[in-house]
Amino acid sequence: MKTNNLYKILLAVLVFFGITACEDRELIMVENQSAPIVMDLSASTLFLDQNFPANPALTVTWTAATYSVPTEIRYKVEASSDEKFTKPLELATVAESSNAVTFTVDEMNKSAIALGMSPAVSSKMYLRVVSYLGTGQMMSAVSNVTSLQITPYVLSYPDFYLVGGATAVDWTASAAQILYKDANLSYIYTYLKPGNFRFLGQQDWNPTNYSLNDPGIKENYRYFNQWPATIAPDTAEQENMIFSGTEGIYKITINAAADKKTLDIVPSSVSGFNFDTVYVVGNVAGNSWNADNAIAMTKTGEGVYEFTTTLDNGAEFKILGQKSWGDLDWGNIGGNGNTGFLGPKGDNGNIKFDGGGSEYKITVNIKRGTYSIVKL
């Protein structure tokens, strides 16, 4: 009994001191005492030069933010096209030990374009610094807003060349099919069949190859962040993509914007390519846009057709798959012009050419999605 009483007394003492310790413990509050202040921009006007993308363009400097207790502070530099920062763009994050960050010409140009600023036009860019604590960006504090005038240049995007067993050019790198490029978009209407393929950055195997951004692909080949269900990585060779769709003509579209890098492949509105005859219609060879009297081209290969005629200045024509304005209709991709790329009905315009009255051979390759006009 004495032992039990001793245990009870000892337990009571421990409970008493435990309660006292909890009552004496202080709750530490962290408060922001001052926000960072943008003290200086190294320039008030930037005219960006695309010839020197790696050169320093702008340095942003600020005073440190302060909090009520010592803690790790981080900063992020934000830009906006309006003073209210309706849609802020994060330019950089910086550790506590730094209170300045420098951006290159390329970085500032990409930021300006991302904010919707037009190339070759001076626009106002607003900047601020935000301090915060932890990965959850707690206790954030915003600096004053400052601005500068910036003139960006047109971003350059890579060329993409299609090659592989699934394509019309097979595995011949020197014949790899370049895609039509319009700013960040590259696209083409061309032949695909089940099999392997990839994109090159040139008509050669080196130095640049483009494949899927997938762990099963070699690291230096990884590029596309998004692709359709008909595409899968070839993890055996670790270089190519596998196309599982049916044989036919497809529209291949690449969005090379830095925040996209997507690949899309959809069937063309005209899936066929190897027709017995196709026809020229337009203000050429006396046709006068009369589809009923469209001029037959000579078939020289699978999906390849030729016609020789005299072309004057202001010549315009299209290719038909029948002697009428039906569904089989090809012209310059995307609209009127002379790009050398074919588009089907719904995505084309007239092929326009100033021939000066000389004789030319017109060649259309529906399988590859191209055309050429060569002076004889």
C-alpha positions as CSV (number, residue, x, y, z in Angstrom):
1,M,0.0,0.0,0.0
2,K,2.8,2.4,0.8
3,T,4.3,1.8,-2.6
4,N,1.0,2.6,-4.4
5,N,0.7,5.8,-2.4
6,L,4.2,6.8,-3.4
7,Y,3.3,6.2,-7.1
8,K,0.2,8.4,-6.7
9,I,2.1,11.2,-5.1
10,L,4.8,11.1,-7.9
11,L,2.2,11.1,-10.6
12,A,0.5,14.1,-9.1
13,V,3.8,16.1,-9.0
14,L,4.5,15.3,-12.7
15,V,1.0,16.4,-13.8
16,F,1.4,19.6,-11.8
17,F,4.7,20.5,-13.5
18,G,3.3,19.5,-16.9
19,I,0.4,21.9,-16.5
20,T,2.6,24.7,-15.3
21,A,5.0,24.2,-18.3
22,C,2.0,24.5,-20.7
23,E,0.8,27.6,-19.0
24,D,4.3,29.2,-19.2
25,R,4.8,28.4,-22.9
26,E,4.6,31.5,-25.2
27,L,2.9,31.5,-28.6
28,I,5.3,33.1,-31.1
29,M,3.7,35.3,-33.7
30,V,5.4,36.1,-37.0
31,E,4.4,39.4,-38.5
32,N,5.5,41.3,-41.6
33,Q,7.0,44.6,-40.5
34,S,8.0,46.1,-43.9
35,A,7.5,45.1,-47.5
36,P,10.4,45.0,-50.0
37,I,10.9,48.2,-51.9
38,V,12.0,48.3,-55.5
39,M,14.8,50.7,-55.4
40,D,16.2,50.6,-58.9
41,L,15.7,49.3,-62.4
42,S,19.0,49.4,-64.4
43,A,17.1,50.8,-67.4
44,S,13.9,52.8,-68.0
45,T,13.8,51.9,-71.7
46,L,14.6,48.6,-73.3
47,F,14.9,48.1,-77.1
48,L,15.7,44.4,-77.3
49,D,18.2,43.2,-79.9
50,Q,17.6,39.6,-81.1
51,N,21.2,39.4,-82.2
52,F,22.4,39.3,-78.6
53,P,19.8,37.1,-76.7
54,A,22.3,36.1,-73.9
55,N,23.3,39.7,-73.0
56,P,22.1,41.2,-69.7
57,A,19.1,43.5,-70.4
58,L,17.7,44.5,-67.0
59,T,18.6,44.3,-63.3
60,V,15.9,44.7,-60.6
61,T,17.1,45.7,-57.2
62,W,15.1,46.0,-53.9
63,T,15.5,46.5,-50.2
64,A,15.0,43.5,-48.0
65,A,11.6,42.9,-46.4
66,T,11.6,42.5,-42.6
67,Y,9.6,40.2,-40.3
68,S,9.1,40.3,-36.5
69,V,11.3,37.2,-36.0
70,P,14.4,35.9,-37.9
71,T,13.1,33.6,-40.6
72,E,13.9,32.5,-44.2
73,I,12.4,35.0,-46.6
74,R,12.0,34.4,-50.4
75,Y,11.2,36.9,-53.1
76,K,9.5,36.7,-56.5
77,V,9.7,39.3,-59.2
78,E,6.5,39.8,-61.2
79,A,5.7,41.7,-64.4
80,S,2.4,42.9,-65.8
81,S,1.0,44.8,-68.7
82,D,-1.2,46.8,-66.4
83,E,-0.5,48.7,-63.1
84,K,-3.2,46.6,-61.2
85,F,-1.4,43.4,-62.0
86,T,-4.6,41.8,-63.3
87,K,-2.6,38.9,-64.7
88,P,0.8,38.9,-63.1
89,L,3.7,37.0,-64.8
90,E,6.4,35.5,-62.5
91,L,9.8,36.4,-63.9
92,A,12.0,34.8,-61.1
93,T,12.2,33.6,-57.6
94,V,15.1,34.6,-55.4
95,A,16.5,33.4,-52.0
96,E,16.8,35.6,-49.0
97,S,20.5,36.2,-49.5
98,S,19.9,38.1,-52.7
99,N,18.1,41.4,-53.2
100,A,18.7,41.8,-57.0
101,V,18.2,39.7,-60.1
102,T,19.4,40.2,-63.7
103,F,17.4,39.2,-66.8
104,T,18.8,38.5,-70.3
105,V,17.6,40.0,-73.5
106,D,15.9,36.6,-74.3
107,E,14.2,36.4,-70.9
108,M,12.8,39.9,-71.2
109,N,11.6,39.3,-74.7
110,K,9.8,36.1,-73.9
111,S,8.2,37.9,-70.9
112,A,7.0,40.8,-73.0
113,I,5.5,38.4,-75.6
114,A,3.9,36.3,-72.9
115,L,2.2,39.5,-71.6
116,G,0.7,40.2,-75.0
117,M,3.1,43.0,-76.1
118,S,3.5,43.4,-79.8
119,P,6.9,43.0,-81.5
120,A,8.6,46.2,-82.7
121,V,6.2,48.3,-80.7
122,S,7.2,50.1,-77.5
123,S,4.9,49.1,-74.6
124,K,4.9,49.8,-70.8
125,M,5.8,46.9,-68.5
126,Y,5.1,47.1,-64.8
127,L,7.3,45.4,-62.2
128,R,7.0,44.6,-58.5
129,V,8.6,42.3,-55.9
130,V,6.7,40.1,-53.5
131,S,8.2,38.7,-50.3
132,Y,6.9,35.5,-48.7
133,L,7.6,32.8,-46.2
134,G,7.8,29.0,-46.9
135,T,6.7,26.9,-49.9
136,G,3.1,28.0,-49.3
137,Q,4.0,31.6,-49.9
138,M,2.7,32.7,-46.5
139,M,2.8,36.2,-45.0
140,S,3.3,37.7,-48.5
141,A,4.1,41.4,-48.8
142,V,4.1,43.4,-52.0
143,S,6.5,46.2,-53.0
144,N,5.8,49.4,-54.8
145,V,5.2,49.2,-58.5
146,T,7.6,50.6,-61.0
147,S,7.7,50.5,-64.8
148,L,9.7,50.7,-68.0
149,Q,9.2,51.0,-71.7
150,I,10.1,47.8,-73.6
151,T,10.2,47.0,-77.3
152,P,10.3,43.2,-77.9
153,Y,11.2,41.4,-81.2
154,V,9.5,38.6,-82.9
155,L,10.3,35.3,-81.3
156,S,12.1,32.7,-83.5
157,Y,10.8,29.1,-83.4
158,P,12.5,25.9,-84.6
159,D,11.9,24.3,-88.0
160,F,10.5,20.7,-87.8
161,Y,11.3,18.0,-90.4
162,L,9.2,14.8,-90.5
163,V,11.1,11.5,-91.1
164,G,10.4,7.8,-90.4
165,G,8.8,4.6,-91.5
166,A,5.4,6.0,-90.8
167,T,5.9,8.9,-93.3
168,A,6.0,9.5,-97.0
169,V,9.8,10.1,-96.9
170,D,10.7,6.9,-95.0
171,W,14.0,7.0,-93.1
172,T,15.9,9.3,-95.5
173,A,17.0,12.2,-93.4
174,S,18.2,14.2,-96.4
175,A,14.6,14.1,-97.8
176,A,12.9,14.8,-94.4
177,Q,9.7,16.8,-95.0
178,I,9.8,20.3,-93.5
179,L,6.5,21.6,-92.0
180,Y,4.9,24.9,-92.9
181,K,5.7,27.4,-90.2
182,D,3.6,30.4,-89.1
183,A,5.1,32.0,-85.9
184,N,4.9,29.3,-83.1
185,L,2.7,27.0,-85.2
186,S,4.2,24.5,-87.7
187,Y,1.8,22.3,-89.6
188,I,1.3,20.2,-92.8
189,Y,-1.3,17.9,-94.4
190,T,0.7,14.8,-95.2
191,Y,0.7,11.0,-95.3
192,L,1.0,8.8,-92.3
193,K,0.7,5.0,-91.8
194,P,1.2,2.9,-88.7
195,G,4.9,2.8,-87.7
196,N,7.7,4.8,-86.1
197,F,8.7,8.4,-86.9
198,R,10.2,11.5,-85.3
199,F,11.1,15.1,-86.1
200,L,14.5,16.5,-87.0
201,G,15.7,20.1,-86.7
202,Q,17.4,19.8,-90.1
203,Q,17.7,17.4,-93.0
204,D,20.2,15.4,-91.2
205,W,20.3,13.1,-88.1
206,N,22.3,15.7,-86.1
207,P,22.4,17.8,-84.2
208,T,18.7,18.2,-83.3
209,N,16.0,15.6,-82.8
210,Y,12.5,16.0,-81.4
211,S,10.5,13.3,-79.8
212,L,8.2,12.9,-76.8
213,N,9.0,14.3,-73.4
214,D,8.7,10.9,-71.8
215,P,11.1,8.9,-69.4
216,G,11.4,6.2,-72.0
217,I,12.9,8.6,-74.6
218,K,16.5,9.8,-74.6
219,E,16.8,13.0,-72.6
220,N,18.3,15.1,-75.4
221,Y,15.4,14.0,-77.7
222,R,12.6,15.0,-75.4
223,Y,10.5,17.9,-76.6
224,F,6.7,17.4,-76.8
225,N,4.8,17.8,-73.6
226,Q,1.4,16.7,-75.0
227,W,0.4,14.4,-77.8
228,P,-2.7,12.5,-79.1
229,A,-3.8,9.0,-78.2
230,T,-2.6,7.7,-81.6
231,I,1.0,8.5,-80.5
232,A,3.2,6.6,-78.0
233,P,6.9,6.6,-77.1
234,D,9.1,3.9,-78.7
235,T,10.8,2.9,-75.4
236,A,12.8,0.1,-77.1
237,E,14.8,2.5,-79.4
238,Q,14.3,5.5,-77.0
239,E,14.2,7.9,-79.9
240,N,11.0,7.7,-82.0
241,M,7.3,8.0,-81.7
242,I,4.9,5.2,-82.6
243,F,1.9,6.1,-84.8
244,S,-1.1,3.7,-84.4
245,G,-3.7,5.4,-86.6
246,T,-4.9,4.2,-90.0
247,E,-3.2,4.9,-93.2
248,G,-4.1,8.2,-94.8
249,I,-3.6,12.0,-94.9
250,Y,-3.4,13.8,-91.6
251,K,-3.0,17.3,-90.4
252,I,0.1,17.5,-88.2
253,T,0.3,20.6,-86.0
254,I,3.1,21.6,-83.6
255,N,2.8,24.4,-81.2
256,A,6.4,25.4,-80.3
257,A,5.5,28.1,-77.8
258,A,7.7,27.7,-74.7
259,D,4.7,27.0,-72.4
260,K,3.1,24.6,-74.9
261,K,5.4,22.3,-77.0
262,T,2.4,20.2,-78.2
263,L,1.9,17.8,-81.0
264,D,-1.5,17.2,-82.6
265,I,-2.4,14.8,-85.4
266,V,-6.0,14.7,-86.8
267,P,-7.4,13.1,-90.0
268,S,-7.6,15.5,-93.0
269,S,-11.0,16.3,-94.4
270,V,-9.7,14.6,-97.6
271,S,-8.1,11.3,-96.6
272,G,-7.2,10.1,-100.1
273,F,-4.2,11.1,-102.2
274,N,-3.6,8.6,-105.0
275,F,-6.3,9.7,-107.5
276,D,-6.3,8.8,-111.2
277,T,-6.6,12.4,-112.3
278,V,-6.6,15.8,-110.7
279,Y,-7.2,19.1,-112.5
280,V,-6.0,22.7,-112.7
281,V,-8.6,25.5,-112.5
282,G,-7.9,29.2,-112.5
283,N,-6.9,32.1,-114.7
284,V,-4.3,29.9,-116.4
285,A,-4.1,28.2,-119.7
286,G,-7.3,29.9,-120.8
287,N,-9.4,28.1,-118.2
288,S,-11.0,31.3,-116.7
289,W,-12.0,29.5,-113.5
290,N,-14.4,27.1,-115.3
291,A,-14.5,24.0,-113.2
292,D,-16.4,22.1,-115.9
293,N,-13.4,22.6,-118.2
294,A,-10.7,22.1,-115.6
295,I,-7.4,21.0,-117.2
296,A,-6.2,17.5,-116.4
297,M,-2.7,17.1,-114.9
298,T,-0.3,14.3,-115.7
299,K,0.2,11.7,-113.0
300,T,3.9,10.9,-112.5
301,G,3.8,9.0,-109.2
302,E,1.8,8.0,-106.2
303,G,-0.2,11.2,-105.4
304,V,2.1,13.3,-107.7
305,Y,0.8,15.3,-110.7
306,E,2.4,17.8,-113.2
307,F,1.2,20.4,-115.7
308,T,3.3,22.7,-117.8
309,T,1.9,26.1,-118.9
310,T,2.7,29.8,-119.4
311,L,2.1,31.9,-116.3
312,D,1.5,35.6,-116.4
313,N,1.8,38.1,-113.5
314,G,-1.2,37.7,-111.2
315,A,-1.7,34.1,-112.1
316,E,-4.0,32.2,-109.6
317,F,-5.2,28.6,-109.6
318,K,-6.3,25.7,-107.5
319,I,-6.3,21.9,-107.9
320,L,-9.6,19.9,-108.1
321,G,-10.2,16.1,-107.8
322,Q,-13.2,16.4,-110.2
323,K,-14.5,18.7,-112.9
324,S,-16.7,20.6,-110.5
325,W,-16.5,22.6,-107.2
326,G,-16.8,19.5,-105.1
327,D,-15.1,18.2,-101.9
328,L,-11.8,17.3,-103.6
329,D,-10.2,20.8,-103.6
330,W,-6.7,21.8,-102.8
331,G,-4.9,25.2,-102.7
332,N,-2.4,27.1,-100.9
333,I,-2.4,26.2,-97.2
334,G,-4.3,28.6,-94.9
335,G,-5.3,31.1,-97.6
336,N,-4.2,32.8,-100.8
337,G,-0.5,32.8,-101.3
338,N,2.5,30.8,-102.5
339,T,3.9,28.9,-99.5
340,G,4.6,25.6,-101.4
341,F,2.2,23.8,-99.0
342,L,-1.2,22.3,-99.9
343,G,-4.3,22.6,-97.8
344,P,-7.6,20.8,-98.5
345,K,-11.1,22.4,-98.9
346,G,-11.8,24.4,-95.8
347,D,-8.2,25.3,-95.1
348,N,-6.9,26.7,-98.4
349,G,-6.9,29.6,-100.8
350,N,-5.7,30.3,-104.3
351,I,-2.1,29.6,-105.3
352,K,-0.9,33.0,-106.5
353,F,2.2,33.5,-108.7
354,D,3.7,36.2,-110.8
355,G,5.1,34.3,-113.8
356,G,6.0,37.2,-116.1
357,G,4.7,35.3,-119.2
358,S,7.3,32.5,-118.9
359,E,6.8,28.8,-119.1
360,Y,6.6,26.8,-115.8
361,K,6.1,23.2,-114.6
362,I,3.5,23.0,-111.8
363,T,4.0,19.9,-109.6
364,V,1.6,19.0,-106.8
365,N,2.3,16.2,-104.3
366,I,-0.9,15.5,-102.5
367,K,0.7,12.6,-100.5
368,R,3.4,14.9,-99.0
369,G,1.2,18.0,-99.0
370,T,3.4,20.2,-101.2
371,Y,3.5,21.9,-104.5
372,S,6.2,23.7,-106.6
373,I,6.3,26.0,-109.6
374,V,9.6,25.7,-111.5
375,K,10.6,27.9,-114.5
376,L,11.6,25.9,-117.6
